[in-house]
């Protein structure tokens, strides 16, 4: 079904709003993907904070104008599924990588993060980024390490001094 002008404007506005807030974009060739595979991917996308949309490339190109994904405009060729990570940068990469394992027809064509256009193989790099919770756990470990090292050093000094004081006390008792 063809969209009229007002429907196209709504699609462009919706996509532009998502693109303005998104952390990353992956455009994927989806030809040959079954309806059940697409449904499963859309369900998983909703759960993981990924916005999936199939739109005409001309509408997508208009939507990304003025956003950090404007660099992708020339690469938007062929039937594409657009995956925007709305909650964390690696979410779309993990989603596409997971579903590409079971479907060889699902192939990344465009990857963009931070205003930069990357080769399609960059999906693996994007998928390997830690989740927000993993990143916070790593940060907590990094912040806690100096404190635990300091505590171990203080304990080691106290242990050495404690042993030294006992030796001095024993020597003083023996000489008295």
KESEGU-204487 format. One line per field, with one value per residue: residue in one letter; z, y, x of N, C-alpha, C, O in turn; residue number from 1. Coordinates in pm, 1 decimal. Layout:
// residues N
aa: (a:...)
n_zz: (Z:...)
n_yy: (Y:...)
n_xx: (X:...)
ca_zz: (Z:...)
ca_yy: (Y:...)
ca_xx: (X:...)
c_zz: (Z:...)
c_yy: (Y:...)
c_xx: (X:...)
o_zz: (Z:...)
o_yy: (Y:...)
o_xx: (X:...)
i: (NUM:...)
***
This chain:
// residues 176
aa: (x:x:x:x:x:x:x:x:x:x:x:x:x:x:x:x:x:x:x:x:x:x:x:x:x:x:x:x:x:x:x:x:x:x:x:x:x:x:x:x:x:x:x:x:x:x:x:x:x:x:x:x:x:x:x:x:x:x:x:x:x:x:x:x:x:x:x:x:x:x:x:x:x:x:x:x:x:x:x:x:x:x:x:x:x:x:x:x:x:x:x:x:x:x:x:x:x:x:x:x:x:x:x:x:x:x:x:x:x:x:x:x:x:x:x:x:x:x:x:x:x:x:x:x:x:x:x:x:x:x:x:x:x:x:x:x:x:x:x:x:x:x:x:x:x:x:x:x:x:x:x:x:x:x:x:x:x:x:x:x:x:x:x:x:x:x:x:x:x:x:x:x:x:x:x:x)
n_zz: (0.0:-91.8:55.5:148.3:123.2:379.8:547.7:483.3:578.5:852.2:903.1:843.6:1038.2:1274.8:1249.5:1237.4:1492.8:1649.3:1546.3:1630.1:1899.6:1923.2:1988.2:1814.2:1471.6:1255.8:936.4:763.0:519.3:444.0:275.3:193.1:448.0:671.5:771.8:1031.7:1139.8:1127.0:1299.6:1541.9:1568.8:1592.6:1833.1:2014.9:1978.8:2087.4:2355.9:2413.4:2371.6:2110.0:1815.5:1545.1:1197.0:878.0:605.4:315.9:146.5:66.5:238.5:481.5:440.8:437.6:699.2:855.6:809.6:943.7:1174.3:1361.8:1197.4:936.6:773.5:660.7:444.6:165.2:152.2:177.0:18.3:-160.2:-33.0:298.7:650.4:929.3:1225.1:1523.0:1808.6:2105.5:2380.5:2464.4:2312.8:2191.6:2160.8:1921.6:1755.2:1888.9:1862.0:1579.2:1515.8:1659.4:1531.1:1272.6:1280.5:1257.4:1014.1:709.4:515.7:628.4:635.7:741.2:619.5:661.6:919.0:1182.1:1421.0:1651.6:1456.6:1263.4:980.2:941.3:822.0:726.5:868.2:1114.8:1286.2:1455.5:1632.9:1749.0:1866.8:2063.0:2256.8:2600.7:2801.0:2964.1:3238.4:3265.5:3204.4:3415.6:3629.2:3568.6:3598.2:3870.5:3978.3:3896.9:4035.3:4298.7:4332.3:4393.6:4660.7:4789.8:4746.8:4898.1:5151.8:5181.7:5178.2:5411.7:5601.9:5564.7:5645.9:5909.0:6001.3:5977.1:6153.0:6386.2:6438.8:6469.6:6698.7:6894.6:6895.6:6986.0:7238.2:7357.8:7356.7:7526.8:7769.2:7813.2:7852.5:8085.1)
n_yy: (-117.6:213.2:509.8:817.0:1172.4:1294.9:1073.3:985.8:1202.4:1174.9:931.6:1002.5:1202.3:1053.1:868.9:1047.8:1155.1:931.0:878.8:1106.0:1060.9:817.1:578.3:422.5:302.7:49.3:-68.7:-318.0:-573.8:-750.8:-921.1:-1222.0:-1306.2:-1469.3:-1421.1:-1509.4:-1507.0:-1233.0:-1138.3:-1254.2:-1124.5:-857.8:-872.7:-937.4:-708.4:-507.0:-582.1:-534.7:-267.7:-170.1:-0.9:-99.3:-69.7:-83.8:104.1:314.1:397.2:662.0:802.2:737.8:857.5:1126.6:1145.1:1111.3:1340.8:1610.2:1477.1:1269.9:1057.1:1126.0:1078.8:833.6:849.6:817.2:550.4:407.2:181.2:-39.1:-292.8:-228.9:-286.8:-92.7:-54.7:96.9:167.3:244.2:250.3:154.9:156.8:-91.1:-259.1:-292.2:-407.9:-653.0:-770.0:-794.2:-952.8:-1184.4:-1274.7:-1304.7:-1530.3:-1747.3:-1694.1:-1661.4:-1477.9:-1235.3:-958.0:-722.2:-392.1:-124.0:47.6:269.1:485.3:744.6:951.6:852.4:649.6:307.1:-3.2:-289.1:-511.6:-419.1:-467.3:-680.8:-571.4:-371.8:-531.6:-651.7:-463.6:-370.6:-414.0:-167.4:-229.4:-407.4:-234.3:-51.6:-221.3:-284.7:-30.6:13.1:-185.2:-87.7:152.9:59.6:-87.1:68.3:140.6:-109.5:-200.8:-13.7:-74.1:-334.6:-274.9:-117.2:-308.2:-491.9:-338.9:-296.2:-560.5:-620.2:-432.9:-507.1:-759.5:-682.5:-520.1:-706.6:-858.2:-668.0:-616.7:-867.6:-884.7:-673.5:-769.0:-989.5:-873.6:-737.8)
n_xx: (83.2:63.2:190.6:37.9:112.3:94.8:115.8:370.2:515.5:467.2:597.5:862.1:900.9:870.9:1082.7:1297.0:1286.6:1350.9:1608.5:1744.2:1773.9:1897.3:2165.5:2313.8:2313.1:2207.5:2176.9:2013.3:2009.3:1726.0:1592.2:1432.9:1394.9:1179.8:834.7:782.9:1040.8:1097.9:899.9:978.9:1224.1:1141.4:999.9:1204.4:1355.9:1193.6:1210.2:1477.5:1531.9:1561.4:1485.8:1310.0:1253.7:1107.0:1143.4:1109.7:1409.2:1447.3:1281.5:1401.6:1650.5:1577.4:1488.7:1719.3:1859.7:2036.0:2097.2:2329.3:2352.4:2351.4:2561.8:2517.5:2349.5:2417.5:2473.0:2242.9:2091.4:1886.8:1654.9:1603.4:1624.7:1595.5:1773.8:1777.6:1961.9:1827.2:1860.8:2116.1:2441.2:2533.6:2313.8:2157.3:2347.6:2399.0:2145.2:2109.9:2331.5:2271.2:2032.8:2124.6:2275.8:2100.0:1989.7:2102.3:2045.2:2004.6:2182.2:2414.8:2448.6:2502.6:2665.9:2661.0:2793.9:2811.6:2826.8:2993.2:3055.8:3078.1:3227.6:3026.3:3108.3:3158.3:2955.4:3002.4:3189.1:3035.1:2840.8:2989.3:3022.7:2990.6:2692.7:2483.8:2465.0:2681.2:2892.4:2871.3:2930.4:3196.8:3310.2:3262.4:3427.4:3679.4:3686.2:3676.5:3908.6:4154.0:4097.2:4078.4:4337.4:4479.5:4381.8:4484.2:4757.3:4784.0:4713.1:4920.4:5141.2:5066.2:5068.4:5341.9:5452.8:5327.2:5434.4:5697.2:5686.7:5620.7:5853.8:6039.7:5929.9:5961.7:6240.0:6298.4:6191.4:6351.2:6602.5:6565.3)
ca_zz: (0.0:-102.1:157.9:97.7:168.2:525.3:610.7:465.5:671.7:985.9:910.5:848.4:1169.2:1375.9:1231.6:1272.8:1639.4:1698.1:1505.4:1710.5:2034.3:1917.8:2012.2:1696.7:1362.7:1166.7:827.3:731.2:409.8:505.3:171.5:216.8:588.0:682.9:859.7:1170.2:1182.5:1149.0:1419.4:1656.3:1581.2:1643.8:1974.4:2087.1:1969.5:2188.6:2488.1:2432.8:2346.0:1971.5:1730.0:1411.2:1102.5:735.4:534.3:190.9:171.9:50.1:363.4:583.8:413.9:485.8:844.4:921.4:785.0:1064.2:1287.8:1344.6:1099.9:803.0:697.3:600.2:336.5:35.8:161.1:192.5:-112.4:-153.6:73.9:425.0:781.1:1010.4:1367.0:1603.8:1950.8:2179.2:2521.8:2476.5:2177.4:2135.4:2157.8:1783.7:1707.0:1946.1:1803.0:1440.3:1516.5:1707.6:1431.0:1150.7:1295.8:1207.6:885.8:630.5:426.4:707.4:626.4:770.8:508.3:711.4:1063.7:1215.5:1562.8:1678.5:1337.9:1175.8:901.7:951.8:734.5:779.3:961.7:1244.7:1369.2:1559.4:1731.9:1818.4:1948.2:2175.7:2358.8:2720.6:2830.0:3064.4:3367.2:3262.1:3209.4:3552.2:3713.8:3541.9:3659.8:4015.4:4007.8:3879.1:4145.5:4425.6:4336.9:4472.9:4803.0:4841.4:4747.9:5012.3:5272.6:5190.4:5214.4:5553.0:5679.4:5556.3:5731.6:6047.4:6033.4:5994.3:6276.1:6497.8:6462.6:6516.3:6835.6:6981.2:6907.7:7071.3:7374.8:7409.5:7381.1:7645.6:7885.0:7833.2:7901.4:8215.7)
ca_yy: (0.0:337.0:609.3:951.2:1268.7:1315.6:951.2:988.8:1303.3:1115.2:831.3:1075.7:1268.4:949.1:817.0:1155.6:1163.5:815.6:896.9:1212.7:1010.9:684.3:566.0:361.8:263.4:-58.2:-95.4:-458.9:-632.9:-852.2:-998.4:-1365.3:-1334.2:-1509.0:-1339.7:-1554.2:-1458.0:-1088.6:-1120.6:-1286.9:-1018.1:-738.2:-897.2:-925.8:-568.2:-432.3:-618.9:-489.0:-124.7:-144.9:43.1:-158.7:-13.6:-99.7:220.7:344.1:461.5:807.4:853.7:723.7:959.4:1253.7:1139.8:1123.0:1472.9:1689.7:1392.8:1215.5:947.7:1183.9:1020.4:707.5:875.8:763.3:404.2:348.2:127.8:-171.1:-309.1:-228.0:-281.4:-0.3:-89.1:203.6:136.1:359.2:248.8:137.7:150.5:-223.8:-340.4:-327.5:-499.7:-785.3:-821.9:-832.8:-1064.0:-1302.5:-1324.0:-1338.7:-1666.7:-1840.6:-1650.2:-1609.8:-1371.1:-1111.9:-910.6:-580.2:-313.8:5.7:60.0:405.6:519.8:871.3:1032.6:785.9:535.9:196.3:-115.8:-379.9:-605.3:-351.8:-517.1:-764.2:-481.0:-308.9:-634.7:-687.3:-359.0:-415.1:-351.6:-61.6:-292.9:-459.1:-119.2:1.0:-316.9:-265.1:96.9:-7.4:-260.7:1.7:249.7:-9.4:-147.1:145.4:133.7:-241.0:-205.3:66.7:-151.6:-443.4:-216.3:-78.8:-432.5:-547.9:-256.9:-324.5:-695.4:-612.5:-357.5:-587.7:-861.5:-613.1:-474.2:-823.6:-894.6:-566.9:-638.3:-989.1:-851.7:-587.6:-852.4:-1076.2:-794.2:-679.3)
ca_xx: (0.0:139.9:161.8:14.1:212.1:90.2:166.9:515.3:568.0:461.4:703.3:988.7:908.8:892.9:1218.1:1390.2:1284.8:1427.6:1748.3:1803.4:1799.1:1959.6:2309.1:2376.5:2223.6:2250.3:2083.7:2032.5:1933.8:1641.1:1522.5:1438.8:1362.4:1039.7:751.0:802.6:1172.1:1084.9:818.3:1064.9:1323.0:1073.1:969.1:1331.1:1396.5:1116.5:1261.2:1615.1:1546.8:1601.9:1375.4:1320.4:1156.7:1132.0:1089.4:1179.7:1537.5:1435.6:1223.2:1504.9:1751.4:1522.2:1476.8:1849.1:1917.6:2051.2:2134.7:2464.2:2346.9:2344.8:2672.9:2473.0:2253.7:2459.3:2485.9:2110.4:2054.3:1825.2:1555.2:1675.2:1560.8:1674.0:1775.7:1835.7:1977.7:1774.6:1898.7:2260.6:2497.8:2554.8:2191.5:2121.0:2450.2:2373.4:2021.6:2135.0:2425.8:2199.1:1939.0:2197.2:2326.2:2000.1:1936.8:2214.3:1998.0:2006.5:2320.2:2434.6:2502.8:2546.6:2681.2:2699.3:2797.8:2879.1:2848.9:3089.2:3007.6:3172.4:3193.8:2923.9:3170.8:3166.2:2844.9:3062.8:3249.0:2923.3:2775.7:3075.1:3021.9:2919.5:2563.5:2495.0:2491.8:2817.8:2982.8:2867.9:3002.5:3339.0:3346.8:3265.1:3549.8:3793.7:3685.1:3698.1:4042.0:4251.4:4063.1:4115.7:4484.1:4521.3:4350.9:4582.5:4887.1:4776.7:4713.7:5055.3:5226.7:5026.5:5117.3:5487.1:5479.1:5279.0:5535.6:5817.4:5663.6:5629.5:5995.3:6101.7:5879.3:6026.6:6379.6:6302.3:6163.8:6465.6:6713.3:6532.4)
c_zz: (0.0:5.3:91.0:162.6:320.2:599.9:599.1:561.7:814.8:1005.1:923.8:985.4:1279.6:1369.9:1269.2:1424.7:1700.6:1667.3:1590.5:1849.3:2037.5:1939.2:1891.3:1595.5:1284.3:1063.0:772.8:610.5:466.3:403.3:196.3:360.4:598.1:779.9:1005.9:1224.0:1212.6:1276.6:1544.6:1678.7:1637.2:1792.7:2058.9:2088.0:2073.2:2328.1:2516.5:2401.2:2209.0:1891.4:1590.9:1320.4:960.8:667.8:404.0:223.1:156.9:176.4:476.1:565.6:459.3:638.2:914.5:894.2:915.8:1189.3:1264.4:1244.5:956.8:713.0:625.8:475.1:203.4:34.3:171.0:56.2:-93.6:-41.7:208.4:545.3:866.7:1157.0:1441.3:1748.2:2030.7:2325.1:2543.7:2338.1:2114.9:2117.8:2016.4:1725.0:1758.9:1883.5:1661.1:1434.3:1558.4:1599.4:1298.4:1158.5:1235.9:1070.9:804.4:534.6:496.8:714.6:651.1:649.3:556.1:863.4:1091.3:1366.1:1575.8:1556.6:1239.8:1106.6:905.2:854.4:803.9:880.0:1101.6:1337.5:1483.7:1670.4:1815.4:1911.2:2070.6:2281.8:2481.3:2733.7:2936.1:3200.4:3373.5:3273.4:3350.4:3648.4:3693.9:3606.9:3811.2:4056.6:3998.8:3994.1:4279.4:4440.0:4415.3:4623.2:4861.7:4844.1:4867.7:5142.7:5289.5:5231.4:5362.0:5641.3:5679.6:5646.1:5878.1:6090.0:6059.5:6123.7:6398.4:6534.1:6517.3:6660.0:6933.5:7001.2:6999.5:7216.9:7436.7:7442.3:7506.5:7771.6:7916.4:7892.0:8042.0:8326.6)
c_yy: (124.6:435.7:742.6:1046.6:1285.0:1192.0:944.5:1087.9:1249.9:1013.8:900.0:1141.9:1167.2:897.1:922.0:1169.9:1050.5:834.2:1003.3:1163.0:881.9:690.3:507.8:322.3:150.1:-74.9:-233.6:-497.6:-749.9:-939.2:-1147.3:-1404.8:-1365.4:-1417.6:-1380.1:-1508.2:-1307.8:-1060.7:-1147.7:-1177.5:-890.4:-752.7:-878.3:-780.6:-483.5:-458.3:-556.8:-341.0:-91.4:-108.8:-13.3:-99.0:-44.1:18.3:236.5:422.7:613.0:870.5:846.0:830.1:1096.9:1257.9:1159.6:1256.5:1551.5:1607.6:1340.8:1100.7:998.2:1126.3:891.5:727.4:810.6:610.1:332.6:304.3:-11.7:-180.5:-326.1:-223.1:-194.4:-37.8:21.8:156.8:258.1:363.1:235.2:111.9:11.5:-307.7:-383.8:-426.2:-641.1:-849.3:-874.0:-953.1:-1193.3:-1360.6:-1359.4:-1479.8:-1768.2:-1806.0:-1587.6:-1498.5:-1235.0:-1062.7:-760.9:-511.3:-182.5:-1.0:201.6:427.3:653.5:954.3:973.7:667.5:428.2:86.2:-209.4:-478.6:-546.9:-392.0:-600.7:-678.9:-417.0:-408.3:-670.5:-578.8:-407.2:-345.0:-244.5:-120.9:-347.1:-344.8:-59.0:-91.3:-302.4:-136.3:83.0:-84.1:-171.9:101.4:183.8:-61.8:-62.8:138.6:-0.6:-257.2:-128.0:-10.0:-267.1:-390.8:-177.5:-203.0:-494.1:-470.8:-285.8:-462.6:-693.7:-539.9:-437.4:-694.5:-799.4:-566.6:-589.3:-863.7:-797.5:-587.4:-761.1:-961.3:-765.5:-668.7:-939.6:-998.9:-740.5:-775.9)
c_xx: (88.1:95.6:131.6:113.9:211.8:142.0:318.9:579.9:568.5:573.3:838.9:1005.9:938.2:1036.0:1322.7:1399.2:1367.3:1576.2:1817.3:1843.2:1880.6:2110.4:2382.1:2269.5:2288.1:2140.1:2116.3:1949.2:1855.4:1568.3:1541.6:1410.8:1213.7:966.2:772.3:937.9:1167.1:1004.6:901.0:1169.0:1260.1:1041.0:1095.0:1379.1:1323.0:1170.9:1398.0:1636.7:1600.8:1477.6:1400.1:1214.6:1202.8:1063.6:1167.0:1306.4:1531.4:1377.0:1325.9:1613.3:1703.8:1518.6:1611.2:1918.6:1920.6:2081.4:2276.3:2468.6:2334.6:2454.5:2631.5:2388.1:2291.0:2465.7:2351.3:2057.0:1997.1:1723.0:1625.3:1580.9:1651.7:1659.4:1850.6:1844.8:1934.6:1819.3:2048.4:2319.0:2506.3:2430.1:2153.4:2221.4:2429.8:2250.2:2046.7:2229.0:2356.8:2107.8:2007.3:2255.0:2229.4:1945.0:2050.6:2173.2:1995.3:2151.3:2326.5:2496.6:2561.9:2554.0:2728.5:2687.5:2869.4:2911.9:2949.6:3023.9:3115.1:3133.5:3095.5:2981.3:3182.3:3050.8:2900.4:3124.0:3139.5:2853.5:2858.7:3082.9:2944.5:2783.6:2585.9:2531.2:2634.6:2919.2:2986.9:2942.5:3153.4:3389.3:3356.6:3390.3:3672.2:3801.4:3716.0:3840.2:4143.1:4223.2:4102.6:4267.7:4538.5:4497.4:4449.9:4719.2:4890.6:4784.0:4852.3:5151.5:5195.5:5076.2:5267.5:5520.6:5437.4:5380.3:5663.5:5803.0:5673.4:5773.5:6067.5:6058.1:5944.4:6173.2:6391.2:6278.9:6285.1:6583.9:6686.0:6548.1)
o_zz: (83.6:40.5:-10.5:248.2:382.2:704.5:692.4:618.9:890.4:1110.5:1006.1:1042.4:1367.5:1472.7:1327.0:1478.8:1793.5:1752.9:1619.6:1910.1:2143.6:1912.5:1868.1:1628.8:1251.2:1097.9:740.6:599.8:529.6:442.8:218.0:391.9:539.5:859.4:1093.7:1341.8:1311.0:1352.5:1641.9:1792.6:1720.5:1869.0:2162.0:2186.8:2138.7:2410.1:2632.0:2404.1:2192.8:1898.7:1526.2:1361.1:927.8:672.2:385.8:315.5:227.0:216.7:557.2:663.5:513.6:698.7:1022.3:949.8:988.5:1298.9:1159.3:1210.4:865.4:590.7:538.2:406.1:135.9:-72.1:173.2:-12.0:-19.6:35.9:230.4:540.8:875.5:1207.8:1424.6:1804.6:2024.0:2387.2:2634.1:2254.1:1993.9:2064.5:1994.3:1652.7:1683.7:1854.9:1628.2:1355.4:1500.1:1578.4:1220.0:1055.6:1171.0:1016.8:829.1:478.0:431.2:788.9:590.1:584.7:499.3:929.1:1030.8:1429.0:1517.4:1553.6:1142.8:1167.4:875.0:808.6:926.4:968.5:1196.6:1454.7:1596.2:1788.4:1937.8:2021.5:2171.4:2386.7:2467.5:2684.9:2991.2:3269.8:3476.1:3343.4:3398.5:3739.4:3790.5:3663.8:3872.8:4157.9:4084.4:4044.4:4365.8:4552.5:4498.6:4703.5:4972.8:4934.8:4931.9:5232.2:5401.1:5310.2:5430.0:5743.4:5782.7:5714.8:5960.8:6203.3:6152.9:6196.8:6501.5:6652.3:6602.2:6736.2:7043.0:7112.2:7082.3:7308.3:7554.9:7543.7:7584.5:7873.7:8033.1:7973.5:8110.7:8442.3)
o_yy: (138.1:443.1:777.1:1005.2:1288.5:1205.4:903.0:1060.8:1277.6:1009.9:860.0:1137.7:1192.6:883.0:888.3:1194.1:1073.1:808.2:991.7:1216.7:841.6:791.8:539.5:310.0:154.3:-93.2:-263.4:-459.4:-838.6:-1024.5:-1193.2:-1523.6:-1295.3:-1346.4:-1294.1:-1474.0:-1261.4:-969.8:-1072.5:-1141.9:-822.8:-656.9:-811.1:-735.0:-398.5:-366.7:-529.4:-294.2:3.9:-178.1:20.6:-79.9:-32.0:31.3:179.8:504.0:684.9:979.4:938.1:886.4:1174.9:1362.4:1218.9:1282.8:1558.3:1663.0:1365.1:1052.2:919.5:1125.4:844.7:630.2:754.5:548.3:209.6:379.3:-92.9:-86.3:-423.6:-163.6:-219.9:-51.2:38.4:111.1:363.2:469.4:298.7:51.1:-1.3:-418.4:-500.4:-518.2:-737.8:-969.1:-986.1:-1045.0:-1299.1:-1481.8:-1436.8:-1542.3:-1864.0:-1879.7:-1473.6:-1431.4:-1131.4:-1117.3:-683.1:-565.9:-133.9:-48.6:248.4:393.2:673.2:1021.2:1039.6:594.1:455.6:81.7:-208.3:-524.7:-618.9:-354.3:-592.6:-711.7:-409.2:-372.5:-715.2:-599.9:-476.8:-233.8:-233.1:-68.5:-333.9:-357.1:-20.1:-43.9:-307.2:-133.5:135.8:-52.1:-179.7:131.0:247.3:-79.2:-119.2:131.6:-5.7:-321.1:-172.6:-10.5:-294.0:-454.2:-202.5:-203.3:-543.4:-531.0:-298.3:-479.7:-758.0:-583.3:-435.1:-715.7:-858.5:-573.3:-573.6:-899.8:-839.4:-576.7:-759.9:-1008.6:-783.0:-640.0:-960.9:-1053.6:-701.1:-741.5)
o_xx: (177.4:-22.2:192.0:192.0:318.1:205.6:387.7:685.5:661.7:636.8:921.1:1114.9:1020.6:1102.3:1426.0:1507.1:1444.8:1660.7:1936.4:1935.8:1928.2:2174.8:2498.8:2151.6:2406.6:2023.5:2231.3:1832.7:1912.7:1488.8:1653.8:1403.7:1131.1:1027.5:778.9:948.8:1224.7:1038.1:893.8:1199.1:1320.5:1053.3:1092.0:1436.5:1383.2:1177.3:1430.5:1750.5:1676.9:1376.0:1499.2:1099.9:1320.8:941.3:1274.7:1309.1:1602.5:1418.0:1335.9:1662.2:1782.0:1542.8:1616.0:2025.3:1821.5:2090.1:2335.6:2576.4:2309.6:2441.0:2704.2:2357.7:2204.6:2463.9:2347.0:1987.2:2052.6:1706.5:1697.1:1473.2:1771.8:1548.1:1971.4:1745.3:1998.4:1816.0:2102.7:2252.7:2487.5:2438.7:2120.5:2183.1:2441.4:2250.0:2008.0:2207.1:2380.9:2105.8:1952.4:2280.6:2271.7:1862.6:2089.8:2259.5:1984.8:2232.8:2253.2:2586.0:2659.7:2461.4:2825.0:2587.3:2976.0:3015.2:2986.9:2946.0:3231.2:3019.3:3083.7:2909.3:3213.1:3049.7:2851.3:3111.4:3150.0:2812.2:2804.0:3143.8:2844.0:2763.3:2695.4:2618.2:2701.3:3019.7:3093.3:3010.5:3229.5:3498.4:3449.2:3452.4:3760.3:3909.8:3776.6:3887.2:4214.1:4316.3:4155.4:4321.0:4633.6:4582.0:4494.5:4789.4:4990.1:4852.8:4898.0:5234.0:5285.9:5121.2:5315.3:5609.6:5504.7:5407.6:5730.2:5899.4:5727.5:5812.6:6148.4:6139.9:5978.8:6224.5:6484.8:6341.4:6317.9:6658.2:6780.3:6524.1)
i: (1:2:3:4:5:6:7:8:9:10:11:12:13:14:15:16:17:18:19:20:21:22:23:24:25:26:27:28:29:30:31:32:33:34:35:36:37:38:39:40:41:42:43:44:45:46:47:48:49:50:51:52:53:54:55:56:57:58:59:60:61:62:63:64:65:66:67:68:69:70:71:72:73:74:75:76:77:78:79:80:81:82:83:84:85:86:87:88:89:90:91:92:93:94:95:96:97:98:99:100:101:102:103:104:105:106:107:108:109:110:111:112:113:114:115:116:117:118:119:120:121:122:123:124:125:126:127:128:129:130:131:132:133:134:135:136:137:138:139:140:141:142:143:144:145:146:147:148:149:150:151:152:153:154:155:156:157:158:159:160:161:162:163:164:165:166:167:168:169:170:171:172:173:174:175:176)
***
